[in-house]
Structure formats: structure tokens, C-alpha cells
Amino acid sequence: MNIVDPNLRADDGARVSLGALLGVGLGPGDPELMTLKAARLVSEAKIVAYFSKRGKPSHARAIAARFIAKDCEEIALAYPLTTEIPFDHPDYVAALAAFYEESAERLALHLSFGRDVALLCEGDPMLYGSFMHLQTRLSSRFRVEVCAGVSGMSGCFASARQPMTWGDDVLTVIPATLPREILAQRLAATDAAVVMKLGGNLGKLRLALEDAKLIERAIYVERGTMAEEKIMRLTEKRDDDAPYFAMVLVPGAGRRP
């Protein structure tokens, strides 16, 4: 899995190999939904890295804990902030950019010495994943491999036992961070929807669903596939509190035999 540094010449007198960055998708939360490949990569890893909220344990590490070797070196990457200020605030953008730069260089130090690093990722690494921010910063210097994971939305579909798309239904994935008016437009223009990144946006999303006349079809799923799982019609949820690991499903009702 190591590669040779392309900048070295034959007369450098030594063969120097670079490590590979492995983005390992862990699935939506239930460790049994990790793929066989993900379990193998984690169990073989000499170095694992994972993101976490500052002062909190890593959810990604908790999913993969049973597969992490006792002698494995661990690198915790703690976000400087998450929902404390709006995502589009200049201070938020600056803090996260600096964090991803620093995290990339922490991993680059190991990669430059020929050590592979398995970066643990909830869900699928390429779907709204923090892994992508490190991939873009490191892929020009090191080899990057990606192990696909079961997406969080797929886990929620299954937990809710909810068919999402029939026949020709179009499914749209929408971040709840969008303005109310745009949320309503996107919802009204699709056959089925998954709304992610709820956090403090559930009240706004509820209004957007009412605007789009879809509130009766909306299903709220919190911590899908996990032990603390909650599933209900959104109309039955009496408050607008929603954690990061929550989403709203709007199932399609399209063509079927």
C-alpha cells in the first residue's frame, strides 16, 4: 500500500516510500453495518485517526472500537467548534479551515515517513464527510484510497422500514442549513427527499415542509441504527430539538405495479 516518492531520483542512494491515506467508511452507527473491508482495514491499521467534537469522545472510534488493535497508534482530531456559531460566519470558516490544515499536516508527518493512516469516517467518506477536506489537501502529495460505507440515510431508511423511491421517483438530498425559502423550493420540486444536518435547523425545516405541503409525509429519524434510535412522524415531535445524528425523510409515492 506504500508508494515511492516520485520526486526521488535513482542516484539519491535510497528508496523512500510514502504512506497511504485510507478513508474508511464505518456505516451509520451500528458496528454490524461496517463492511467486511472496513473491518479488515481497521484491524490491520497501525495508525488510526478520527474526528470528534472537542471534549467529547469520537463517535467514529466508538463504532470501530472492537476492531482497533491494542498496539495501534491513535490520532484524535478534535473540531475547534461545531454549532456554536453559524456555519457561514467568517470566524467559523477561518477556524475550520485552520483546523483542516493542521489536521492534514499531522497526518502528513506520518505519511511522509511511509506510514499508512486509516482515517475513520461515519457513514460514507464521500458524502458530506470531513474526510474530503483532508483528501483535497493531501491527495497531490500522497496516495489516497477510499473504502465505501453504508450511508447514514440508508441506515435511516432501513430503521424506519420506509421505502423511499418507487418507479421513476427522483430523490433529493437537502442540507437543512439552507434558507427556509430555498428548502421549500427544493422540497416541492422533488418526489422524495432526505434532509440532513438538522441540528438547530429543525424549526425552520418544519416551516419549509409546511410551505411545500409535505409536513404530513415527513418522518423524523434520530440516531438511526443506534441504541438510542428514535423514529416518529415529524408531526408527532413536539419540540424542535435535534442532534447532529438526525434527519427527516420525505418518502416518494411514485409508479409501482
N, C-alpha and C positions, 0 to 999 in steps of 0.2 A: 504494500500500500504506500510505501515511500517512493518519492521520485527524485531524480537527480537535478540539482540546481542547474538550469540551462545557461547561467552566466559563467560557469566554470569552464576553463579550457583544459585540454588534455595534458598540457605541461604544468598544470597547477600542482601536480605531485600528490594529490589526494582526491578521493571520490567523496563528495559531500552530498548527502541525501536530505531532502526536506520532508517534513511530516505532512500528513493529510488532515484536513478539517472534515469531520464527519457529522452532518446534521442528521440526528436520529429522531424520527417521529415516534412518539410514545403512545399516540392514541388519545381518546377523550378523557381518560381518568381511571377507568377500571384497568388494573395491570394485566388482566387476562385478555384485554383487547390490544396489547402490544403484539406486533408481528413476530414471527419466528426470527426474522432477520434482525429486527431491533433488539430482541433479547440476546441474540448471539453477539452483536456488535458491542452492546453494553458489557456483557460478561467477559469479553475479550479485551476490553479497553484498559490501558494502563493509566490513562488520564481522562477524566470526565469533567465537563463544565456544565453549568446550569444557571439559569436566571432565577431571581427571586425578588420579592418585594423587600425593601430594606427593613431589617429587624424581624422578618418573618421567614419560616422555613420554605424551601423551594418545593413547589408542587410537582415540578418535573422530577426532582430527585425522589420524592415520595412514591411516584408511580414506578420508577425503575429500581427502587431500593433493593429488592430481592436479587437483582442481577448484578449489582455493583460489587466487584471483588474487594476483599478486605484490605488488600495492599494497594488498591487503586488510589492515585492522587486525585483530589477533588479541587475544582476551582469554582468558587461561588461568585456569581456576577450579580450584584445587588443594585437594582434600579435606584437612582437618587430620588425619584419621585414617580408617582403613578397618576392618581386622580386628584392630587392636591390643588393643582391649578389647571385651567383649560388647556387642552392639547395644542391649540393654535396660539397660545400666548408665547411671545418671544423668549421668555425665560424658560418655558417648558422645552421649546425647540432647542435652545442652546444647551440646556442641561442634558437632554437625551443624546444630542449629537456628541457632546464631550464624553458621555458615558460609553457610547458605542465605539468611539475612537480608542478610548482607554482599554475597553474590553478586548477589542481586536488586537491591540498591541500586547496585551497579556497573553493571549493565545499564540500570537506570532512568535513570541520568545521561545515557546516550546516547539512550535512547528519548524522554526529555523534550525533547531538542533536535531531534527529528524524524528521528533516525537509526534505520533498521531494524537489528535484530540477529538473525543466524541462529545459533541455539544447536544445535550438532551433538550428535546422540544415537545411541548404538549401538542396534541393533535397532529397536524401535518406541518412540517417545517416551512413549506412554501405558501401557506395560506394564513395571511395576517401574522406571520411568525417573526419574533425578534431575531431568529437565526439569519434571516435575509439581510439584516443590517450589517452583520459581521461577514456574511458571504460577499457582499458587494465591496467590502473594504479589504478582503483578503484573497479573493479569487485570482487577482492578477499576479500574486506572489506565490500562492500555494495551491496544491490540488484540493478540490472540494468535491465531496461525494454526499449524496442525499438519500436517506432511507425514508421512503414514504410512510406516512402513518394514517390510521383511521382518523378522519376529521372530527372535530367536536360536533359539527352539525349532524354528521352521520350517526354519531352516538346518541344524540338527542332524538333523531327520527326513530331510532330503534327503541329507546327507552319509552317514548311516548306511544309506541306502536302505531305510528301515524304515517300512512302513505302520503308522499309529498307531491309526486308528479305522475299524472296519468296521460297516456297518449302523447299529444303534442304540447303539453304544458311547458311553459318557459319558467325556469326557476331563477330568481334573482337573489343574490346575497347583498345585503344592505347594512352598512355600519350605522348604528343609532346616533352616532356623533354628528350626522348631517342635520341641517336646519329642518324645522318642522315642515315647511312648505315643500322642500325637496323630498323629504321622507314620504310625504303623502303622494307626491307625483310618481315616485318610483314604485310605491306600493300599488297605486291604481293602474300602473302600466304593465304589470306582470301578472302571470297566472298563479304563481306560488312564490313565497318569499321566506328567507331566513334572515332575521335581523340580529346582528351580533353587536358586541361592545355596548351592552346595556348600561352598566354602572349607574351613573346619576342621570341617565337619559330616558328612563322608563316612562316618566310622566309625559315628556314631550312625545315619545313614541305612541303612547296611548291616544293622545290627541290627534296625531297623524293618522293612526288607524281609523279613528272615528271620521276624520275628514275623508278618508278613502273608502268609507263604509265597509270596513273589513274587521272591525273590532270583534264581531261575533265569531269569526273564524280563527282568531288568534289564540295560540296555545303558548303558555309560559313554561319554560323548562329551566330549572336551576340545578346546577351541578349534575348534569345528565351522566349516567352510568356510574356515579359515585355513591358512596354510602349515604350521603346527606341529600340525595336526589329529591326534588320536588317538581311535580308536574300538575298543571291545572289550566283551565280556561283562563285567559287573561281577565275576563270579566269577573272571575271569582277571586282574583287577587285584589285585596282591599287597600294595599299601600303601593307606593312607587319605589320601594327599596329593592335593589337588585345587585347582586355581586358581579364580579368580573365574569365568573363562570356561569353565565345565564344567557339565554337567548329566547327570542319569540319566533315561533313557526306559524306561517300562514299557508296551510296546505292548498294545493290545487284541486280542481274539481272537473278536470277535462275529460276527453274522449276515452271511453272504455267499452269493451264488448258487452 
